[in-house]
C-alpha cells in the first residue's frame, strides 16, 4: 500500500477521475481564508463559484410538491393547475476551463498539498486501498468513510509494534460495535478514536505530515518543539505514555527528529488502519476582522495560506505577530485540559514573554511599553487573561496583511474569465411535481367536459325557487377555503376536530383516513410492515361494520368498484393493499368528511374564537420572530469548525467590559433581570479578578488566604441558604472546598470560567439593548426595570408565603378538630339521639371553620361554638402550661377570640418572612463590605 502523491502534472487527471479527491478539494476551496468560494464540478469538468441556487430550487420544488399533493386530495384541481410549475432553472458562474485550471494550479494547488485536507485525503485513500469494500462518500459537507466490520488482521513481522501502538485488542473490541454498525465516516472514525490511544496516534500522524510539508526552517523547528511538548511531556492531554514512547524509541528530546519520525510513520499508519479495520458581533471591529479570525483558526487546514503570505512578505513584525498568535492559542489550551499543570503554564507564559514581548526578544511584536510592563508584573502566577492586551494588539496588526492578501487574491481571480451557464434541477421531486400538474390539468378538463351546460333563460323567465342550502352555507366566508389538508397542517386543530367527531360518534372516518395515510407512507420494500398494517386496516375499517356496511361513506356503486379494484376480501387478506386502492378509499372518506362533518366543525363558535386568538398572537409575535431570525443568521455567520468564532476577540472585549466600572454597572443591572444568581455570578467574577490582583501584588500568605475564605463564605459555602450562591455545578464547589490547599493560585479557575460562560451568553442581548437606546438613558432604564422586576418578584413571594401560611393554618385546625373528635368519643355516654346531635354540631362547626363557606348565625350554632371553644381552650392549657386563655363570657367575646386567633396565625408567617429577608439583606451587605 502506498500513499497517493499529487503533483502539478497528474492533479488534473486525478481530479477528473477521483470523486474522493473532488470532495476534499471542494472542502478546501470553501474555506473562509479565500475571498471567493469555488467548487469543481466533475460532471462538467470546470470550476464554478459556489452557490446555493440549486439547493434553493430543490427546496422550492419540494415545498410546492407537498402543497400540491394536499390540494389534489381535495378534488379541486383548479388550485393546482391555476399557476405554472416551478421553474427548475438556475444560474451558476463558471471559470473558463483553461484559465480556471491554470489559476487553480498557481493560486490554490500549492497550498492544498500542504493542508490538513490533503493529509486526510491521503489517509482516506489508503483506507480504501486496504479494502475494496471501503467506500468514501460525501454527505452535507462531511467526508464519510463507510466500511463493513472485519476482524483485525496483522502481519507477523509488525504484530509487536502494532500491538504496542494500539494498546490492546480488548480496547478495540469495546469500540468496534458502535462504529462498525453505522459504517463510520472519516469524521465518525475520528469520533470513534476519541478517548483511545488511536486518537493520539492520529494527531501524531497528522503532525508528522505537517512537519514533512513545512519548508520554512524556523517554522519547522517550532513545530518540532510543539510536537515534543504535546506528545512527550506526561502532563499533556496527548501524551503517548511511557511504554508506547519506549517502544517507538521517542523517550528523550533528541530522539524527536524529522528523520526519526519519517521512519516511524509507516508503523503509525498501520496502527491507524488496524483501528479502521475494527471500526467500520459588535465586539469585532469589522467584518474584515471576523473573516481574519476565521482564517487564523483554519490556517493549518488551508496549508498555512495566511502564514505563508506573512512570511513571504519580508515584513518581520507580521511574521512575529502570526507566530505569536499561533503559540498563544497553545497557551490558552493549557487552561482547558483536565488537570491543570501550574509548572507547564508558568513555563509557557515565560517563554511567550521572553520570545515576543520583552525588549530584547528575538521575535518581538512591538507592543506598547505599558502593556509589556503590565504583563511582566502579572507573570507570576500566570492566568489565562495574561496576554489579552498583547493579543488584541496582534490582531489589529494582522489586519493590514490580511487586507493586502484578500486584495491580491481578488485581483488575480478577476483575470480569470467567468462564464454564465444555465442548468436545471432534474430531481425525482421535480418529475413528480410535473406529474401532479399534468394530473391536475387532466382532471380539470374532465370536470369541464362532465359539467352540463346551464339552460339559457331570459332574465324574466329565471326560476324563482331557491336552492337548498348546503352545509358550507353556515360556515363564515373567511373559513370556506378550509379543507382537511388545512387541518393536517395544524396539528392542534386536527386534535380539536377529532374531539368534535368523537362527540358525534363519527371519529372513525378521520381515523380511517389517517391510518391509510400512514400505510401509504410505508416504503414498498418493508413488506412485513405493510402486511401487518394491511391486516390492521382490514380488521378495523374494510369490513361490513364500516366501509362495506350500511353506514359506509361510500355509495353502493363505489363499494362494488373498490371490491373489484382490491380483488375481493380474500385477496385483500392474503396480499398487501395497493397504493392505488388506498388512495381511492382515502378520496371517498375525505370527500365524506369534507361534505358532512368539516363544515359543521368550521361553523362552531369555538373554532372561530380560536382563529381570532391565533391572529392576535401572530401579530404580537411576528416582530419578535423577525428579530430572532436576524440574530440567528448573524450568529451562524460567526461559526467555524463547530466553534463560536467569538472565543478570541469577543472574549477579550467582554473581559474589558467587565473590568470597566461604567459598563460593568450597566451589565450588572441587566443580568439582575435575567435570573436569581446571575448578578452573583458577575460579582464573583469580579472578586476573583481582585484575588488575582492580590496574588500579583505579592501580598503575604495570610492576606491571600483571608481573601479566599471571604470569597468561599460569600459565594460557594454561604451561611445563608442556599449555600451555593453562583451558577456552578455542586461537584465543582465541593472540589474547591476539599482541594483548597492543593489548588494554589488557580483555586477559582474552573468556577470563574463557568460563570463567565453564563454571563457571555447574555452579552449579545445586552448589546442589542444598548444599541437601541441612548447612552445616558440606559442606566435609568435598567434601574427602572430592575425595580419593577424586584417588586414583581416580591409580590410573587408574598403571595406564595401567604398561601403556605393558609395551608399551615388549615392543617392545624384540622388537627385540633381531630383531637376534639377523639376526646368527644371517649366521653360520649348518650344514645343515638345525642350522637346524631353531636354529628350535626360537628358538621356545623366544620362549615364555620371552612374559609370558603359564608358565615351565618343561629342560636344552636352559637351554643355549639361556645362548647367547642371551651374544650379547645382546655386542651390548649393542658398542652402548654405557660400559656393560659380566659374562657369566653358572652357571644361577642367568644367569637372575637376565634377570629383574632385566626388572623394572627395567618399574619405571623409574613412577618417572619420579612424579618428573615431583612436579616439576609444585612448579612449580604456585611459580606459585600468584607469582600
PyMOL commands that set and color helices and strands:
alter all, ss='L'
color gray80, all
select helices_A, chain A and resi 11-17+19-29+53-72+78-81+97-107+109-112+116-130+156-165+169-182+186-193+197-213+217-231+242-248+253-255+258-277+287-297+305-312+316-336+342-357+369-377+384-414+428-450+459-461+471-474+477-479+484-488+491-503+507-520+527-540+556-566+568-574+579-602+605-637+645-647+649-659+661-671+678-696+701-716+730-738+744-746+749-772+775-827+832-849+859-879+891-930
alter helices_A, ss='H'
color red, helices_A
select strands_A, chain A and resi 38-41+46-49+89-95+135-139+142-146+418-424+639-640+643-644
alter strands_A, ss='S'
color yellow, strands_A
deselect
rebuild
show_as cartoon
